[in-house]
Amino acid sequence: MHAFIKNPAFRAGLAALACCFALSGCTMPAGAGDSTASPAPTAAATAALAPSPSPSPSPASDADIALRARAVFNGHFKLNYDKYDTGQEIATFAELMELRHLFTGMADDYEAAVSAAANAALAAAREFDPDAALGLTCPEADWRFMVALCCDCAETADAKLLRLSGVDVAYENGALAVNVALPPFEAFFENEAPDVQYNALTVYCYLNTVYNEDGSETNSDGAYAFPEGYAETLAEPLPKRHIKEGWYDERSDATRHHMGTDITAPEGRIIHACGAGTVLYIGWTDIAGNYVMILDDYGFRFTYCHMVERTKWVEVGDRVEAGQVIGNVGDTGNSDAPHLHLSIITPEHRYVDPYPLVAEIRELARG
């Protein structure tokens, strides 16, 4: 009944019917009162009693179509990774690679979910414009990214992806543009504990460095084109100590590759920050031992590993300058003699060989 009451023509019909009932109640019996016959209704009176025509609906604006398409996209954008057993204990990267199909499936499912939601949004737009065309931009979420999202995080990978994916929907001149984007990598872990953030970051960067998207090894030589004049802004972490070339060497019974440079020094020798920046993490892992990670002003992350104890020189969030003391040499973690393991992560989330850069810093210091 409610659907009909909303119809303007039906409402007009009810009004005319009510008018008829009112007139019949006032009609005089035949022959009573004035014997003069009632005049025939005029054309104007007839027109006044006729139902008003229904108004034509206004065409939807581009903004209205975009709003409707966005709502439909949000309603259809769904992920469920319960079918993927990613909670298994993984001790080595070789074991991880045997499960790579799980993480590639998660990446494929994400892209499929974006595509399905975008097509649903297109169908909604075509209710207004049958010729509407779809332009879709979808981020790459390959298996390496999915591994990082599963690093002991409190929030599930599918929930994070749905919550943090940025969705923009626009409609103009018959074109529906759906753009889906992911925030910076670190945004996925800002609500996680610091050790989870560090582990996720280092695992992701290791996988990006050692493996291609298809799972093959990169055999990276660690080369990188640092900004011009960058070395001039840096200081040596351990002046006059022996720098070892060991990039990509096998470690831990050939289960991983060496992502850095070792500098030998007696236990307790003070370690200097290479560049000016902010202390990101201070902690301990089985591999790194006691470590400090600093994000420098150029976007490079320097990690100083195997310190003799948790540093007392700096705290997380501190601003440090090039050459400032940040810790002491030790042999904690996976180490068989006192030394500093120095690693560098680029803004592109890859490890690079620090040896050429440290050698250049030393050469500049000699003048």
KEBA-599503 format. One record per residue (C-alpha): residue in one letter; x negated, y, z. Coordinates in Angstrom, 1 decimal. Layout:
REM KEBA-599503
<rec lodren="A" X="X" Y="Y" Z="Z"/>
...
This chain:
REM KEBA-599503
<rec lodren="M" X="0.0" Y="0.0" Z="0.0"/>
<rec lodren="H" X="-2.8" Y="2.4" Z="0.9"/>
<rec lodren="A" X="-4.4" Y="2.1" Z="-2.5"/>
<rec lodren="F" X="-1.2" Y="3.3" Z="-4.2"/>
<rec lodren="I" X="-0.6" Y="6.1" Z="-1.7"/>
<rec lodren="K" X="-3.9" Y="7.6" Z="-2.8"/>
<rec lodren="N" X="-2.5" Y="7.8" Z="-6.4"/>
<rec lodren="P" X="-1.3" Y="11.4" Z="-7.2"/>
<rec lodren="A" X="1.3" Y="10.2" Z="-9.6"/>
<rec lodren="F" X="2.8" Y="7.9" Z="-7.0"/>
<rec lodren="R" X="2.9" Y="10.7" Z="-4.4"/>
<rec lodren="A" X="4.7" Y="12.9" Z="-6.9"/>
<rec lodren="G" X="7.2" Y="10.1" Z="-7.4"/>
<rec lodren="L" X="7.9" Y="9.8" Z="-3.7"/>
<rec lodren="A" X="8.6" Y="13.6" Z="-3.6"/>
<rec lodren="A" X="11.1" Y="13.3" Z="-6.4"/>
<rec lodren="L" X="12.9" Y="10.4" Z="-4.8"/>
<rec lodren="A" X="13.2" Y="12.3" Z="-1.5"/>
<rec lodren="C" X="14.7" Y="15.2" Z="-3.4"/>
<rec lodren="C" X="17.3" Y="12.9" Z="-4.9"/>
<rec lodren="F" X="18.3" Y="11.6" Z="-1.5"/>
<rec lodren="A" X="18.7" Y="15.1" Z="-0.2"/>
<rec lodren="L" X="20.9" Y="16.1" Z="-3.2"/>
<rec lodren="S" X="23.2" Y="13.1" Z="-2.9"/>
<rec lodren="G" X="23.9" Y="13.9" Z="0.8"/>
<rec lodren="C" X="25.2" Y="17.4" Z="-0.2"/>
<rec lodren="T" X="27.2" Y="16.4" Z="-3.2"/>
<rec lodren="M" X="30.9" Y="17.4" Z="-3.0"/>
<rec lodren="P" X="33.6" Y="14.8" Z="-3.8"/>
<rec lodren="A" X="35.0" Y="15.0" Z="-7.3"/>
<rec lodren="G" X="37.7" Y="17.7" Z="-7.6"/>
<rec lodren="A" X="36.8" Y="19.3" Z="-4.2"/>
<rec lodren="G" X="35.8" Y="23.0" Z="-3.9"/>
<rec lodren="D" X="34.9" Y="24.8" Z="-7.0"/>
<rec lodren="S" X="36.5" Y="23.1" Z="-10.0"/>
<rec lodren="T" X="34.0" Y="24.6" Z="-12.3"/>
<rec lodren="A" X="31.6" Y="22.0" Z="-13.7"/>
<rec lodren="S" X="28.0" Y="22.3" Z="-12.7"/>
<rec lodren="P" X="25.9" Y="23.7" Z="-15.5"/>
<rec lodren="A" X="23.3" Y="21.3" Z="-17.1"/>
<rec lodren="P" X="19.8" Y="21.6" Z="-15.7"/>
<rec lodren="T" X="17.5" Y="24.0" Z="-17.6"/>
<rec lodren="A" X="14.3" Y="22.8" Z="-19.2"/>
<rec lodren="A" X="12.3" Y="24.7" Z="-16.6"/>
<rec lodren="A" X="14.1" Y="22.9" Z="-13.8"/>
<rec lodren="T" X="13.5" Y="19.6" Z="-15.4"/>
<rec lodren="A" X="9.9" Y="20.3" Z="-15.8"/>
<rec lodren="A" X="9.7" Y="21.3" Z="-12.1"/>
<rec lodren="L" X="11.0" Y="17.9" Z="-11.1"/>
<rec lodren="A" X="8.7" Y="15.9" Z="-13.4"/>
<rec lodren="P" X="5.5" Y="14.2" Z="-11.8"/>
<rec lodren="S" X="2.3" Y="16.2" Z="-12.3"/>
<rec lodren="P" X="-0.3" Y="14.5" Z="-14.5"/>
<rec lodren="S" X="-3.3" Y="12.9" Z="-12.7"/>
<rec lodren="P" X="-6.4" Y="15.2" Z="-12.9"/>
<rec lodren="S" X="-9.4" Y="13.8" Z="-14.9"/>
<rec lodren="P" X="-12.3" Y="12.7" Z="-12.7"/>
<rec lodren="S" X="-15.3" Y="15.0" Z="-12.8"/>
<rec lodren="P" X="-18.4" Y="13.4" Z="-14.4"/>
<rec lodren="A" X="-21.1" Y="12.3" Z="-11.9"/>
<rec lodren="S" X="-24.1" Y="14.5" Z="-11.6"/>
<rec lodren="D" X="-27.6" Y="13.2" Z="-12.0"/>
<rec lodren="A" X="-28.2" Y="13.6" Z="-8.3"/>
<rec lodren="D" X="-25.0" Y="11.6" Z="-7.5"/>
<rec lodren="I" X="-26.2" Y="8.8" Z="-9.8"/>
<rec lodren="A" X="-29.6" Y="8.8" Z="-8.2"/>
<rec lodren="L" X="-28.1" Y="8.7" Z="-4.7"/>
<rec lodren="R" X="-25.9" Y="5.8" Z="-5.6"/>
<rec lodren="A" X="-28.8" Y="3.9" Z="-7.2"/>
<rec lodren="R" X="-31.0" Y="4.5" Z="-4.2"/>
<rec lodren="A" X="-28.4" Y="3.1" Z="-1.8"/>
<rec lodren="V" X="-28.0" Y="0.0" Z="-4.0"/>
<rec lodren="F" X="-31.8" Y="-0.5" Z="-4.1"/>
<rec lodren="N" X="-32.1" Y="-0.3" Z="-0.4"/>
<rec lodren="G" X="-29.2" Y="-2.8" Z="0.0"/>
<rec lodren="H" X="-30.9" Y="-5.3" Z="-2.3"/>
<rec lodren="F" X="-34.5" Y="-4.9" Z="-1.3"/>
<rec lodren="K" X="-35.0" Y="-8.0" Z="0.9"/>
<rec lodren="L" X="-38.0" Y="-10.3" Z="1.8"/>
<rec lodren="N" X="-38.2" Y="-13.6" Z="3.7"/>
<rec lodren="Y" X="-41.6" Y="-15.2" Z="4.2"/>
<rec lodren="D" X="-40.4" Y="-17.9" Z="6.6"/>
<rec lodren="K" X="-41.1" Y="-20.5" Z="4.0"/>
<rec lodren="Y" X="-44.8" Y="-19.7" Z="4.1"/>
<rec lodren="D" X="-46.8" Y="-21.5" Z="6.8"/>
<rec lodren="T" X="-49.4" Y="-18.8" Z="7.4"/>
<rec lodren="G" X="-49.8" Y="-19.5" Z="11.1"/>
<rec lodren="Q" X="-52.3" Y="-22.3" Z="10.6"/>
<rec lodren="E" X="-55.7" Y="-22.2" Z="12.3"/>
<rec lodren="I" X="-58.3" Y="-21.1" Z="9.7"/>
<rec lodren="A" X="-62.0" Y="-21.4" Z="10.7"/>
<rec lodren="T" X="-63.8" Y="-20.6" Z="7.4"/>
<rec lodren="F" X="-63.2" Y="-18.8" Z="4.2"/>
<rec lodren="A" X="-63.4" Y="-22.1" Z="2.4"/>
<rec lodren="E" X="-60.3" Y="-23.2" Z="4.4"/>
<rec lodren="L" X="-58.6" Y="-19.9" Z="3.6"/>
<rec lodren="M" X="-59.2" Y="-20.4" Z="-0.1"/>
<rec lodren="E" X="-57.5" Y="-23.8" Z="0.0"/>
<rec lodren="L" X="-54.4" Y="-21.9" Z="1.2"/>
<rec lodren="R" X="-54.6" Y="-19.1" Z="-1.2"/>
<rec lodren="H" X="-51.5" Y="-20.3" Z="-3.0"/>
<rec lodren="L" X="-49.4" Y="-19.3" Z="0.1"/>
<rec lodren="F" X="-50.6" Y="-15.7" Z="-0.1"/>
<rec lodren="T" X="-50.3" Y="-15.5" Z="-3.9"/>
<rec lodren="G" X="-46.7" Y="-16.7" Z="-3.4"/>
<rec lodren="M" X="-46.1" Y="-13.9" Z="-0.9"/>
<rec lodren="A" X="-47.5" Y="-11.3" Z="-3.3"/>
<rec lodren="D" X="-45.3" Y="-12.6" Z="-6.2"/>
<rec lodren="D" X="-42.2" Y="-12.6" Z="-4.0"/>
<rec lodren="Y" X="-42.8" Y="-9.0" Z="-3.1"/>
<rec lodren="E" X="-43.0" Y="-7.9" Z="-6.7"/>
<rec lodren="A" X="-39.9" Y="-10.0" Z="-7.5"/>
<rec lodren="A" X="-38.0" Y="-8.4" Z="-4.7"/>
<rec lodren="V" X="-38.9" Y="-4.9" Z="-5.9"/>
<rec lodren="S" X="-37.8" Y="-5.9" Z="-9.5"/>
<rec lodren="A" X="-34.5" Y="-7.4" Z="-8.3"/>
<rec lodren="A" X="-33.6" Y="-4.4" Z="-6.3"/>
<rec lodren="A" X="-34.5" Y="-2.1" Z="-9.1"/>
<rec lodren="N" X="-32.3" Y="-4.0" Z="-11.6"/>
<rec lodren="A" X="-29.4" Y="-3.8" Z="-9.1"/>
<rec lodren="A" X="-30.0" Y="0.0" Z="-8.9"/>
<rec lodren="L" X="-29.9" Y="0.1" Z="-12.7"/>
<rec lodren="A" X="-26.6" Y="-1.7" Z="-12.8"/>
<rec lodren="A" X="-25.2" Y="0.9" Z="-10.4"/>
<rec lodren="A" X="-26.4" Y="3.7" Z="-12.6"/>
<rec lodren="R" X="-24.8" Y="2.1" Z="-15.6"/>
<rec lodren="E" X="-21.4" Y="2.3" Z="-13.9"/>
<rec lodren="F" X="-21.7" Y="6.0" Z="-14.7"/>
<rec lodren="D" X="-23.9" Y="5.8" Z="-17.8"/>
<rec lodren="P" X="-23.7" Y="2.6" Z="-19.7"/>
<rec lodren="D" X="-26.9" Y="3.5" Z="-21.7"/>
<rec lodren="A" X="-29.1" Y="4.2" Z="-18.7"/>
<rec lodren="A" X="-32.7" Y="2.9" Z="-19.0"/>
<rec lodren="L" X="-35.0" Y="1.8" Z="-16.2"/>
<rec lodren="G" X="-38.5" Y="2.9" Z="-15.5"/>
<rec lodren="L" X="-40.1" Y="0.9" Z="-12.6"/>
<rec lodren="T" X="-43.4" Y="1.5" Z="-10.9"/>
<rec lodren="C" X="-44.4" Y="-1.3" Z="-8.5"/>
<rec lodren="P" X="-47.5" Y="-1.5" Z="-6.3"/>
<rec lodren="E" X="-50.0" Y="-4.4" Z="-6.6"/>
<rec lodren="A" X="-49.8" Y="-6.5" Z="-3.4"/>
<rec lodren="D" X="-52.3" Y="-9.3" Z="-4.3"/>
<rec lodren="W" X="-53.2" Y="-12.3" Z="-2.1"/>
<rec lodren="R" X="-56.1" Y="-10.5" Z="-0.4"/>
<rec lodren="F" X="-53.8" Y="-7.9" Z="0.9"/>
<rec lodren="M" X="-51.3" Y="-10.5" Z="2.1"/>
<rec lodren="V" X="-54.1" Y="-12.3" Z="4.1"/>
<rec lodren="A" X="-54.8" Y="-9.1" Z="6.0"/>
<rec lodren="L" X="-51.1" Y="-8.6" Z="6.8"/>
<rec lodren="C" X="-51.1" Y="-12.0" Z="8.5"/>
<rec lodren="C" X="-54.1" Y="-11.4" Z="10.8"/>
<rec lodren="D" X="-52.4" Y="-12.1" Z="14.2"/>
<rec lodren="C" X="-50.2" Y="-9.1" Z="13.8"/>
<rec lodren="A" X="-47.2" Y="-8.6" Z="16.1"/>
<rec lodren="E" X="-45.0" Y="-7.6" Z="13.2"/>
<rec lodren="T" X="-44.4" Y="-10.0" Z="10.3"/>
<rec lodren="A" X="-45.8" Y="-9.3" Z="6.9"/>
<rec lodren="D" X="-42.3" Y="-9.2" Z="5.3"/>
<rec lodren="A" X="-41.0" Y="-6.8" Z="7.9"/>
<rec lodren="K" X="-44.0" Y="-4.5" Z="7.5"/>
<rec lodren="L" X="-43.7" Y="-4.4" Z="3.7"/>
<rec lodren="L" X="-40.0" Y="-3.6" Z="3.8"/>
<rec lodren="R" X="-40.5" Y="-0.9" Z="6.5"/>
<rec lodren="L" X="-43.5" Y="0.8" Z="4.9"/>
<rec lodren="S" X="-42.8" Y="0.6" Z="1.2"/>
<rec lodren="G" X="-42.1" Y="4.1" Z="0.0"/>
<rec lodren="V" X="-39.1" Y="4.2" Z="-2.4"/>
<rec lodren="D" X="-38.3" Y="7.1" Z="-4.7"/>
<rec lodren="V" X="-35.3" Y="7.0" Z="-7.1"/>
<rec lodren="A" X="-34.5" Y="9.7" Z="-9.6"/>
<rec lodren="Y" X="-32.1" Y="9.9" Z="-12.5"/>
<rec lodren="E" X="-32.4" Y="12.4" Z="-15.4"/>
<rec lodren="N" X="-31.3" Y="12.4" Z="-19.0"/>
<rec lodren="G" X="-30.2" Y="8.8" Z="-19.0"/>
<rec lodren="A" X="-33.4" Y="7.5" Z="-17.4"/>
<rec lodren="L" X="-33.5" Y="5.9" Z="-14.0"/>
<rec lodren="A" X="-37.0" Y="6.1" Z="-12.4"/>
<rec lodren="V" X="-37.7" Y="3.8" Z="-9.5"/>
<rec lodren="N" X="-41.1" Y="4.3" Z="-7.9"/>
<rec lodren="V" X="-42.2" Y="2.0" Z="-5.1"/>
<rec lodren="A" X="-45.5" Y="2.7" Z="-3.4"/>
<rec lodren="L" X="-47.5" Y="1.4" Z="-0.4"/>
<rec lodren="P" X="-49.1" Y="3.7" Z="2.2"/>
<rec lodren="P" X="-52.9" Y="3.6" Z="2.9"/>
<rec lodren="F" X="-54.0" Y="0.2" Z="4.1"/>
<rec lodren="E" X="-54.6" Y="1.4" Z="7.6"/>
<rec lodren="A" X="-51.0" Y="2.5" Z="8.0"/>
<rec lodren="F" X="-50.0" Y="-1.2" Z="8.1"/>
<rec lodren="F" X="-51.9" Y="-1.7" Z="11.4"/>
<rec lodren="E" X="-51.5" Y="1.6" Z="13.3"/>
<rec lodren="N" X="-49.1" Y="0.0" Z="15.8"/>
<rec lodren="E" X="-51.4" Y="-3.1" Z="16.3"/>
<rec lodren="A" X="-54.1" Y="-3.6" Z="18.9"/>
<rec lodren="P" X="-57.6" Y="-2.2" Z="18.0"/>
<rec lodren="D" X="-59.1" Y="-5.7" Z="17.7"/>
<rec lodren="V" X="-56.3" Y="-6.7" Z="15.2"/>
<rec lodren="Q" X="-56.9" Y="-3.6" Z="13.2"/>
<rec lodren="Y" X="-60.7" Y="-4.3" Z="13.1"/>
<rec lodren="N" X="-60.2" Y="-7.9" Z="12.1"/>
<rec lodren="A" X="-57.6" Y="-7.1" Z="9.4"/>
<rec lodren="L" X="-59.9" Y="-4.4" Z="7.9"/>
<rec lodren="T" X="-63.0" Y="-6.6" Z="7.9"/>
<rec lodren="V" X="-61.3" Y="-9.6" Z="6.4"/>
<rec lodren="Y" X="-59.6" Y="-7.6" Z="3.7"/>
<rec lodren="C" X="-62.8" Y="-5.8" Z="2.8"/>
<rec lodren="Y" X="-64.7" Y="-9.1" Z="2.7"/>
<rec lodren="L" X="-62.2" Y="-10.7" Z="0.4"/>
<rec lodren="N" X="-62.2" Y="-7.7" Z="-1.9"/>
<rec lodren="T" X="-66.0" Y="-7.9" Z="-2.1"/>
<rec lodren="V" X="-66.5" Y="-11.6" Z="-2.5"/>
<rec lodren="Y" X="-63.4" Y="-12.7" Z="-4.5"/>
<rec lodren="N" X="-61.6" Y="-11.5" Z="-7.6"/>
<rec lodren="E" X="-57.8" Y="-11.4" Z="-7.8"/>
<rec lodren="D" X="-57.8" Y="-14.8" Z="-9.5"/>
<rec lodren="G" X="-59.7" Y="-16.3" Z="-6.7"/>
<rec lodren="S" X="-63.1" Y="-16.6" Z="-8.4"/>
<rec lodren="E" X="-66.2" Y="-15.3" Z="-6.8"/>
<rec lodren="T" X="-67.5" Y="-11.9" Z="-7.7"/>
<rec lodren="N" X="-71.2" Y="-12.6" Z="-6.9"/>
<rec lodren="S" X="-71.4" Y="-9.0" Z="-6.0"/>
<rec lodren="D" X="-74.8" Y="-7.3" Z="-6.1"/>
<rec lodren="G" X="-73.7" Y="-4.7" Z="-3.6"/>
<rec lodren="A" X="-74.5" Y="-1.8" Z="-5.9"/>
<rec lodren="Y" X="-72.6" Y="1.5" Z="-5.4"/>
<rec lodren="A" X="-72.9" Y="5.0" Z="-6.7"/>
<rec lodren="F" X="-72.8" Y="7.2" Z="-3.6"/>
<rec lodren="P" X="-72.0" Y="10.9" Z="-3.9"/>
<rec lodren="E" X="-74.9" Y="13.0" Z="-5.1"/>
<rec lodren="G" X="-77.0" Y="14.3" Z="-2.2"/>
<rec lodren="Y" X="-75.2" Y="11.9" Z="0.2"/>
<rec lodren="A" X="-78.4" Y="10.4" Z="1.5"/>
<rec lodren="E" X="-79.7" Y="13.8" Z="2.5"/>
<rec lodren="T" X="-76.9" Y="14.1" Z="5.1"/>
<rec lodren="L" X="-77.8" Y="10.9" Z="6.8"/>
<rec lodren="A" X="-80.3" Y="9.7" Z="9.5"/>
<rec lodren="E" X="-82.1" Y="6.4" Z="9.9"/>
<rec lodren="P" X="-80.4" Y="4.1" Z="12.5"/>
<rec lodren="L" X="-83.8" Y="2.6" Z="13.6"/>
<rec lodren="P" X="-86.7" Y="4.7" Z="12.3"/>
<rec lodren="K" X="-89.9" Y="2.9" Z="11.5"/>
<rec lodren="R" X="-88.4" Y="-0.6" Z="12.0"/>
<rec lodren="H" X="-88.5" Y="-3.4" Z="9.4"/>
<rec lodren="I" X="-85.6" Y="-3.4" Z="7.0"/>
<rec lodren="K" X="-84.7" Y="-6.8" Z="5.6"/>
<rec lodren="E" X="-83.1" Y="-7.4" Z="2.2"/>
<rec lodren="G" X="-80.4" Y="-10.0" Z="2.8"/>
<rec lodren="W" X="-77.3" Y="-8.9" Z="0.9"/>
<rec lodren="Y" X="-74.9" Y="-11.7" Z="0.0"/>
<rec lodren="D" X="-77.2" Y="-14.4" Z="1.5"/>
<rec lodren="E" X="-75.4" Y="-17.5" Z="2.8"/>
<rec lodren="R" X="-74.6" Y="-17.5" Z="6.5"/>
<rec lodren="S" X="-72.9" Y="-19.9" Z="9.0"/>
<rec lodren="D" X="-73.8" Y="-23.1" Z="7.2"/>
<rec lodren="A" X="-73.0" Y="-21.5" Z="3.8"/>
<rec lodren="T" X="-69.4" Y="-20.7" Z="4.9"/>
<rec lodren="R" X="-69.7" Y="-17.0" Z="4.3"/>
<rec lodren="H" X="-71.9" Y="-14.3" Z="2.7"/>
<rec lodren="H" X="-74.0" Y="-11.7" Z="4.4"/>
<rec lodren="M" X="-72.3" Y="-8.3" Z="4.1"/>
<rec lodren="G" X="-75.0" Y="-5.9" Z="5.2"/>
<rec lodren="T" X="-78.7" Y="-5.3" Z="6.0"/>
<rec lodren="D" X="-80.6" Y="-6.4" Z="9.1"/>
<rec lodren="I" X="-83.1" Y="-4.1" Z="10.8"/>
<rec lodren="T" X="-85.4" Y="-5.8" Z="13.4"/>
<rec lodren="A" X="-86.2" Y="-4.1" Z="16.7"/>
<rec lodren="P" X="-86.8" Y="-5.0" Z="20.3"/>
<rec lodren="E" X="-83.8" Y="-5.5" Z="22.6"/>
<rec lodren="G" X="-82.7" Y="-2.2" Z="24.1"/>
<rec lodren="R" X="-84.1" Y="0.0" Z="21.3"/>
<rec lodren="I" X="-81.7" Y="2.9" Z="20.8"/>
<rec lodren="I" X="-79.5" Y="3.0" Z="17.6"/>
<rec lodren="H" X="-78.7" Y="6.3" Z="15.9"/>
<rec lodren="A" X="-75.6" Y="7.1" Z="13.9"/>
<rec lodren="C" X="-76.4" Y="7.3" Z="10.2"/>
<rec lodren="G" X="-73.8" Y="10.0" Z="9.5"/>
<rec lodren="A" X="-71.5" Y="12.5" Z="11.1"/>
<rec lodren="G" X="-68.0" Y="11.2" Z="11.8"/>
<rec lodren="T" X="-65.5" Y="9.7" Z="14.2"/>
<rec lodren="V" X="-65.8" Y="6.5" Z="16.3"/>
<rec lodren="L" X="-63.1" Y="4.2" Z="15.0"/>
<rec lodren="Y" X="-63.6" Y="1.0" Z="16.9"/>
<rec lodren="I" X="-65.7" Y="-0.4" Z="19.8"/>
<rec lodren="G" X="-65.4" Y="-4.1" Z="20.5"/>
<rec lodren="W" X="-66.7" Y="-7.6" Z="20.3"/>
<rec lodren="T" X="-66.3" Y="-10.6" Z="17.9"/>
<rec lodren="D" X="-67.9" Y="-14.0" Z="17.6"/>
<rec lodren="I" X="-69.8" Y="-12.8" Z="14.5"/>
<rec lodren="A" X="-70.6" Y="-9.2" Z="15.2"/>
<rec lodren="G" X="-71.1" Y="-9.4" Z="18.9"/>
<rec lodren="N" X="-70.8" Y="-6.0" Z="20.5"/>
<rec lodren="Y" X="-70.2" Y="-3.5" Z="17.7"/>
<rec lodren="V" X="-69.4" Y="0.2" Z="17.0"/>
<rec lodren="M" X="-67.6" Y="1.3" Z="13.8"/>
<rec lodren="I" X="-67.8" Y="4.9" Z="12.7"/>
<rec lodren="L" X="-65.9" Y="6.6" Z="9.9"/>
<rec lodren="D" X="-68.1" Y="9.3" Z="8.4"/>
<rec lodren="D" X="-67.0" Y="12.6" Z="6.8"/>
<rec lodren="Y" X="-67.2" Y="11.1" Z="3.3"/>
<rec lodren="G" X="-64.8" Y="8.2" Z="4.0"/>
<rec lodren="F" X="-67.5" Y="5.5" Z="4.5"/>
<rec lodren="R" X="-67.3" Y="3.1" Z="7.5"/>
<rec lodren="F" X="-70.6" Y="2.2" Z="9.1"/>
<rec lodren="T" X="-70.6" Y="-0.8" Z="11.5"/>
<rec lodren="Y" X="-73.5" Y="-1.4" Z="13.9"/>
<rec lodren="C" X="-73.5" Y="-5.0" Z="15.2"/>
<rec lodren="H" X="-75.2" Y="-7.2" Z="17.8"/>
<rec lodren="M" X="-75.6" Y="-4.5" Z="20.4"/>
<rec lodren="V" X="-77.0" Y="-5.7" Z="23.7"/>
<rec lodren="E" X="-73.8" Y="-4.6" Z="25.5"/>
<rec lodren="R" X="-70.7" Y="-2.7" Z="25.0"/>
<rec lodren="T" X="-71.9" Y="0.8" Z="24.2"/>
<rec lodren="K" X="-71.9" Y="3.4" Z="27.0"/>
<rec lodren="W" X="-73.0" Y="6.2" Z="24.7"/>
<rec lodren="V" X="-69.7" Y="6.9" Z="22.9"/>
<rec lodren="E" X="-66.0" Y="6.2" Z="23.1"/>
<rec lodren="V" X="-63.3" Y="5.6" Z="20.5"/>
<rec lodren="G" X="-62.2" Y="8.9" Z="19.0"/>
<rec lodren="D" X="-65.5" Y="10.7" Z="19.8"/>
<rec lodren="R" X="-67.1" Y="13.0" Z="17.2"/>
<rec lodren="V" X="-70.7" Y="12.0" Z="16.5"/>
<rec lodren="E" X="-73.4" Y="13.7" Z="14.5"/>
<rec lodren="A" X="-76.1" Y="12.2" Z="12.2"/>
<rec lodren="G" X="-78.9" Y="10.9" Z="14.4"/>
<rec lodren="Q" X="-76.9" Y="10.8" Z="17.6"/>
<rec lodren="V" X="-77.5" Y="7.8" Z="19.9"/>
<rec lodren="I" X="-74.6" Y="5.3" Z="19.8"/>
<rec lodren="G" X="-75.9" Y="2.1" Z="21.3"/>
<rec lodren="N" X="-78.8" Y="-0.3" Z="21.9"/>
<rec lodren="V" X="-80.2" Y="-3.2" Z="19.9"/>
<rec lodren="G" X="-79.3" Y="-6.7" Z="21.1"/>
<rec lodren="D" X="-78.6" Y="-10.2" Z="19.8"/>
<rec lodren="T" X="-75.0" Y="-10.8" Z="20.7"/>
<rec lodren="G" X="-72.6" Y="-12.6" Z="18.5"/>
<rec lodren="N" X="-73.9" Y="-14.7" Z="15.6"/>
<rec lodren="S" X="-77.6" Y="-13.7" Z="16.0"/>
<rec lodren="D" X="-80.8" Y="-15.6" Z="16.8"/>
<rec lodren="A" X="-83.0" Y="-12.6" Z="17.6"/>
<rec lodren="P" X="-82.7" Y="-8.9" Z="18.5"/>
<rec lodren="H" X="-81.8" Y="-6.8" Z="15.5"/>
<rec lodren="L" X="-79.2" Y="-4.4" Z="14.1"/>
<rec lodren="H" X="-76.8" Y="-5.6" Z="11.4"/>
<rec lodren="L" X="-75.7" Y="-2.6" Z="9.5"/>
<rec lodren="S" X="-72.7" Y="-2.8" Z="7.1"/>
<rec lodren="I" X="-71.0" Y="-0.1" Z="5.0"/>
<rec lodren="I" X="-67.4" Y="-0.2" Z="3.8"/>
<rec lodren="T" X="-66.5" Y="2.1" Z="1.0"/>
<rec lodren="P" X="-63.3" Y="4.1" Z="0.7"/>
<rec lodren="E" X="-62.2" Y="1.5" Z="-1.9"/>
<rec lodren="H" X="-62.3" Y="-1.1" Z="0.9"/>
<rec lodren="R" X="-65.4" Y="-3.0" Z="-0.3"/>
<rec lodren="Y" X="-68.7" Y="-3.8" Z="1.4"/>
<rec lodren="V" X="-71.8" Y="-2.5" Z="-0.3"/>
<rec lodren="D" X="-75.5" Y="-3.2" Z="0.2"/>
<rec lodren="P" X="-76.9" Y="-0.7" Z="2.7"/>
<rec lodren="Y" X="-80.6" Y="-1.5" Z="1.9"/>
<rec lodren="P" X="-81.1" Y="0.9" Z="-1.0"/>
<rec lodren="L" X="-79.4" Y="3.7" Z="0.9"/>
<rec lodren="V" X="-81.4" Y="3.2" Z="4.1"/>
<rec lodren="A" X="-84.6" Y="3.0" Z="2.0"/>
<rec lodren="E" X="-83.7" Y="6.3" Z="0.4"/>
<rec lodren="I" X="-83.0" Y="7.9" Z="3.8"/>
<rec lodren="R" X="-86.5" Y="6.8" Z="5.0"/>
<rec lodren="E" X="-88.1" Y="8.1" Z="1.8"/>
<rec lodren="L" X="-86.5" Y="11.5" Z="2.3"/>
<rec lodren="A" X="-87.6" Y="11.6" Z="5.9"/>
<rec lodren="R" X="-91.2" Y="11.1" Z="4.9"/>
<rec lodren="G" X="-90.9" Y="14.1" Z="2.6"/>
